[in-house]
């Protein structure tokens, strides 16, 4: 294990090499990477008595697997899991883990979630699974936020890896917003369509998702200002921009290594 610090886009990022001994069945290299990231983060930041926000997505499924093993073998005692989506809740229940909500546990110790992209400033795009509003609510309730992802999510600038910012909107506002967002912010918008039903994707909150495909290679873009403008737009529930909240990211690579990249501004 070693620790170094280096600047990237004006942010000091501390990098720690992490190893995990989690057993792996035969799986694709990218799935192995996701599993290693999830296990490495869980081993370091989940402890007995932890009140844990559990995110959504394919990488988080391996975190649930880690939690199940630790809970069943007695290494993780008295943990509380607050899910960010219906599907995650089902995973937790099927794994026999203690499940709660923010009504009963409004303050959490940590939240661990995946991301669709993380840039050099630790700004994330989330919402590929259409759970972004609930993910942000749970993340905000936690003292610390950790992201687990494979190396394909690591980028220098937003848009290098993921093409759009998901935006959860009230259904009656969707058509006006498809026009007004590009007028105000540039780019283009599409109403996300479901793949196994006719019509748009419907979130756990009963809302729609607009994918805003923003213009690339724009220097000096102020994502915080964009987030604030969008959040103040009538009809928008929440965006998939997660800004200034990440404590560390666990990136897993195809060679089997896992790097914990620490946000120096949060430590």
Backbone torsions as a table, in degrees:
resi	resn	phi	psi	omega
1	UNK	NA	140.4	176.2
2	UNK	-144.6	164.9	-179.6
3	UNK	-135.5	128.2	174.9
4	UNK	-134.7	164.0	176.0
5	UNK	-129.8	137.5	177.6
6	UNK	-148.6	148.8	-179.1
7	UNK	-83.4	141.9	173.8
8	UNK	-143.8	117.7	-178.9
9	UNK	53.7	37.4	176.0
10	UNK	83.5	2.7	-179.0
11	UNK	-114.0	133.8	175.9
12	UNK	-82.0	125.4	-177.4
13	UNK	-123.4	120.2	178.2
14	UNK	-90.1	131.4	-175.6
15	UNK	-113.9	126.0	176.6
16	UNK	-121.6	130.8	175.5
17	UNK	-79.5	133.2	-176.8
18	UNK	-124.5	137.9	173.9
19	UNK	-116.6	150.5	177.9
20	UNK	-137.5	142.9	-179.2
21	UNK	-103.0	18.8	-179.1
22	UNK	-59.9	132.0	179.5
23	UNK	-66.3	146.0	-179.9
24	UNK	-130.2	130.0	170.1
25	UNK	-78.2	173.9	177.5
26	UNK	-67.1	124.6	-179.9
27	UNK	-154.9	166.4	179.6
28	UNK	-61.9	150.0	-179.0
29	UNK	-54.3	-37.9	-178.8
30	UNK	-67.5	-33.6	177.5
31	UNK	-72.2	-36.6	174.7
32	UNK	-60.4	-40.8	179.5
33	UNK	-63.1	-45.5	179.1
34	UNK	-59.4	-44.0	-179.0
35	UNK	-63.2	-43.2	-179.2
36	UNK	-63.9	-40.0	178.0
37	UNK	-63.1	-44.3	-179.0
38	UNK	-64.2	-44.5	-179.1
39	UNK	-67.1	-41.3	-179.4
40	UNK	-61.5	-43.4	179.6
41	UNK	-67.4	-43.8	179.5
42	UNK	-61.6	-42.7	-179.6
43	UNK	-61.3	-34.3	-175.4
44	UNK	-86.4	-37.5	-167.3
45	UNK	-116.7	-6.6	175.9
46	UNK	-103.0	128.7	-176.2
47	UNK	-136.3	167.4	177.1
48	UNK	-58.9	138.3	-177.8
49	UNK	82.9	2.9	-175.7
50	UNK	-73.2	134.3	170.1
51	UNK	-98.0	109.6	-164.1
52	UNK	-119.0	125.2	169.1
53	UNK	-83.1	125.6	-176.0
54	UNK	-110.5	118.9	-173.7
55	UNK	-74.9	-159.1	-174.7
56	UNK	-127.6	159.1	173.5
57	UNK	111.1	174.3	-172.0
58	UNK	-66.4	-34.4	178.9
59	UNK	-71.0	-35.9	-179.3
60	UNK	-66.7	-25.7	177.7
61	UNK	-58.9	-34.1	177.0
62	UNK	-73.4	-29.9	173.6
63	UNK	-64.1	-42.3	177.5
64	UNK	-61.1	-39.7	176.3
65	UNK	-59.8	-44.1	178.1
66	UNK	-63.0	-44.5	179.9
67	UNK	-61.8	-40.9	179.3
68	UNK	-60.1	-46.7	-179.2
69	UNK	-62.4	-45.8	-179.1
70	UNK	-65.9	-36.8	-179.4
71	UNK	-71.1	-40.5	-177.7
72	UNK	-72.1	-32.9	-179.6
73	UNK	-90.7	2.3	174.4
74	UNK	87.2	1.5	178.9
75	UNK	-74.5	-29.0	177.6
76	UNK	-115.2	106.6	-177.5
77	UNK	-111.3	146.6	172.7
78	UNK	57.4	35.3	175.8
79	UNK	-85.4	155.6	176.3
80	UNK	-126.0	128.3	-178.1
81	UNK	-112.2	122.6	176.6
82	UNK	-110.6	111.0	-176.3
83	UNK	-80.1	158.9	178.6
84	UNK	-104.5	1.3	-179.2
85	UNK	-157.2	163.5	176.8
86	UNK	-60.5	-43.6	-177.8
87	UNK	-64.7	-42.9	177.9
88	UNK	-61.9	-40.8	177.4
89	UNK	-57.8	-43.0	178.6
90	UNK	-63.9	-42.1	177.2
91	UNK	-58.4	-44.3	-178.1
92	UNK	-65.4	-43.1	179.6
93	UNK	-64.0	-46.1	179.9
94	UNK	-62.7	-26.4	179.3
95	UNK	-86.5	-2.4	179.0
96	UNK	74.4	24.0	-178.5
97	UNK	-92.3	150.6	179.4
98	UNK	-68.7	121.6	-175.9
99	UNK	-113.2	136.5	177.3
100	UNK	-139.5	-166.2	178.8
101	UNK	-144.9	178.2	-177.3
102	UNK	-75.0	-16.7	173.1
103	UNK	-64.3	-42.2	-179.3
104	UNK	-86.0	-30.8	-177.5
105	UNK	-134.5	78.7	-176.3
106	UNK	-74.7	-10.8	177.9
107	UNK	-122.6	125.4	-177.3
108	UNK	-115.3	154.7	177.8
109	UNK	-78.0	-50.3	-179.2
110	UNK	-140.7	158.6	168.2
111	UNK	-128.8	133.3	178.4
112	UNK	-122.9	127.5	-175.1
113	UNK	-148.8	164.7	173.6
114	UNK	-88.1	-173.5	176.9
115	UNK	-156.9	154.3	176.0
116	UNK	-86.5	-23.8	176.5
117	UNK	-165.2	144.1	174.8
118	UNK	-132.8	124.0	-177.4
119	UNK	-95.4	-176.6	-176.5
120	UNK	-67.0	-13.8	177.3
121	UNK	-100.1	9.3	-176.5
122	UNK	66.4	19.7	172.0
123	UNK	-82.2	133.8	-175.9
124	UNK	-113.8	148.2	161.5
125	UNK	-105.1	126.5	176.4
126	UNK	-131.6	164.5	177.2
127	UNK	117.1	5.9	176.1
128	UNK	-60.8	-26.9	177.0
129	UNK	-96.5	6.9	174.5
130	UNK	68.1	26.5	179.5
131	UNK	-113.6	19.1	-166.6
132	UNK	-62.4	-38.2	-177.9
133	UNK	-65.3	-48.5	179.8
134	UNK	-67.3	-34.6	176.6
135	UNK	-61.9	-41.7	-178.4
136	UNK	-71.4	-35.0	177.5
137	UNK	-63.3	-46.9	179.8
138	UNK	-66.9	-41.4	178.9
139	UNK	-59.9	-41.7	-178.4
140	UNK	-66.8	-26.4	179.7
141	UNK	-79.2	-8.8	-175.8
142	UNK	-98.7	148.5	177.9
143	UNK	-70.6	-34.2	-177.6
144	UNK	-136.0	147.2	-177.7
145	UNK	-129.4	124.1	-179.9
146	UNK	-121.9	137.7	-179.6
147	UNK	-108.2	136.1	175.9
148	UNK	-117.8	132.2	-174.2
149	UNK	-161.7	160.3	171.7
150	UNK	-86.4	167.8	-173.2
151	UNK	-61.8	-20.2	-179.5
152	UNK	-70.7	-11.2	179.7
153	UNK	-94.0	-5.0	-177.1
154	UNK	-85.8	124.1	-179.1
155	UNK	-141.1	163.0	175.3
156	UNK	-82.8	-42.3	179.9
157	UNK	-130.5	144.6	176.0
158	UNK	-57.9	137.0	-177.3
159	UNK	102.0	-16.6	176.8
160	UNK	-66.1	-33.5	-174.7
161	UNK	-114.5	-34.4	-174.7
162	UNK	-124.1	135.0	-166.3
163	UNK	-84.9	-12.3	-170.2
164	UNK	-149.6	161.3	171.2
165	UNK	-103.4	116.1	175.9
166	UNK	-69.8	141.2	-179.9
167	UNK	-133.3	122.0	177.3
168	UNK	-85.2	129.5	-174.1
169	UNK	-132.9	153.3	172.1
170	UNK	-67.9	135.7	-176.8
171	UNK	-52.4	-42.5	-178.9
172	UNK	-65.5	-18.8	-177.8
173	UNK	-93.8	-4.6	-169.0
174	UNK	-62.4	-46.5	-176.7
175	UNK	-67.4	-46.2	174.8
176	UNK	-58.9	-38.0	-178.6
177	UNK	-70.1	-31.7	176.2
178	UNK	-59.8	-26.7	178.0
179	UNK	-92.4	-41.6	-171.1
180	UNK	-77.4	-32.2	-179.0
181	UNK	-64.1	-48.8	177.4
182	UNK	-63.4	-33.6	177.6
183	UNK	-63.1	-40.0	-176.5
184	UNK	-83.3	-36.5	-169.8
185	UNK	-118.0	-4.3	-176.1
186	UNK	82.4	-176.5	179.1
187	UNK	73.0	-153.9	-179.7
188	UNK	-145.3	163.6	-177.8
189	UNK	-130.7	147.0	173.9
190	UNK	-135.2	141.6	172.7
191	UNK	-80.0	121.2	-175.9
192	UNK	-68.4	128.7	-178.6
193	UNK	-99.2	143.6	177.1
194	UNK	-70.5	155.8	-178.2
195	UNK	-99.4	-22.6	-177.3
196	UNK	-120.7	18.3	174.0
197	UNK	-151.2	159.8	175.7
198	UNK	-80.7	131.6	177.5
199	UNK	109.0	-174.7	-174.2
200	UNK	-76.7	160.5	170.4
201	UNK	-63.4	136.1	177.0
202	UNK	-114.9	124.5	-178.0
203	UNK	-74.9	172.1	175.8
204	UNK	-60.1	-20.9	-179.9
205	UNK	-92.6	2.1	-179.4
206	UNK	80.8	19.7	-178.4
207	UNK	-107.8	176.8	177.8
208	UNK	-103.8	165.5	176.0
209	UNK	-118.2	126.1	169.6
210	UNK	-105.2	129.2	174.8
211	UNK	-98.2	112.0	179.6
212	UNK	-90.4	110.7	177.1
213	UNK	-88.2	98.3	-174.1
214	UNK	-81.2	158.5	178.9
215	UNK	-68.3	135.9	-178.9
216	UNK	-90.1	165.7	174.8
217	UNK	57.8	37.3	174.7
218	UNK	-98.1	114.8	-176.7
219	UNK	-76.9	145.4	175.0
220	UNK	70.0	22.4	180.0
221	UNK	-66.6	132.9	-179.0
222	UNK	-98.8	94.8	-176.5
223	UNK	-66.7	-32.6	178.9
224	UNK	-65.5	-42.1	178.0
225	UNK	-64.5	-39.4	177.6
226	UNK	-63.6	-44.7	177.7
227	UNK	-57.7	-44.2	-178.2
228	UNK	-66.5	-40.1	178.1
229	UNK	-64.4	-45.6	-179.4
230	UNK	-65.7	-42.8	-179.1
231	UNK	-63.1	-26.5	179.9
232	UNK	-90.1	3.9	-179.7
233	UNK	-87.1	123.7	179.8
234	UNK	-56.1	133.0	-180.0
235	UNK	100.2	-20.8	177.0
236	UNK	-87.6	124.9	178.9
237	UNK	-83.2	-49.8	-179.4
238	UNK	-167.6	158.9	176.4
239	UNK	-110.1	166.2	177.3
240	UNK	-88.3	14.9	174.8
241	UNK	-85.9	120.2	176.2
242	UNK	-112.3	111.1	-169.2
243	UNK	-123.0	130.1	172.9
244	UNK	68.8	22.4	-174.7
245	UNK	-121.1	-12.0	-173.3
246	UNK	-83.9	124.8	174.9
247	UNK	-81.2	-39.6	-179.8
248	UNK	-163.3	155.8	176.5
249	UNK	-121.9	135.6	173.3
250	UNK	-104.0	107.3	176.7
251	UNK	-100.1	129.8	176.4
252	UNK	-106.0	139.1	-173.4
253	UNK	-114.2	162.3	-174.7
254	UNK	-66.2	-19.3	179.0
255	UNK	-84.2	3.2	177.7
256	UNK	97.0	-8.1	-179.5
257	UNK	-82.9	156.7	174.7
258	UNK	-128.5	128.6	177.7
259	UNK	-112.4	127.4	170.2
260	UNK	-91.4	115.8	179.8
261	UNK	-105.1	113.1	-171.7
262	UNK	-94.8	134.1	176.7
263	UNK	-79.6	104.6	-175.9
264	UNK	-61.2	-26.8	179.9
265	UNK	-70.1	-16.4	-179.1
266	UNK	-99.2	0.3	-175.7
267	UNK	-127.4	NA	NA
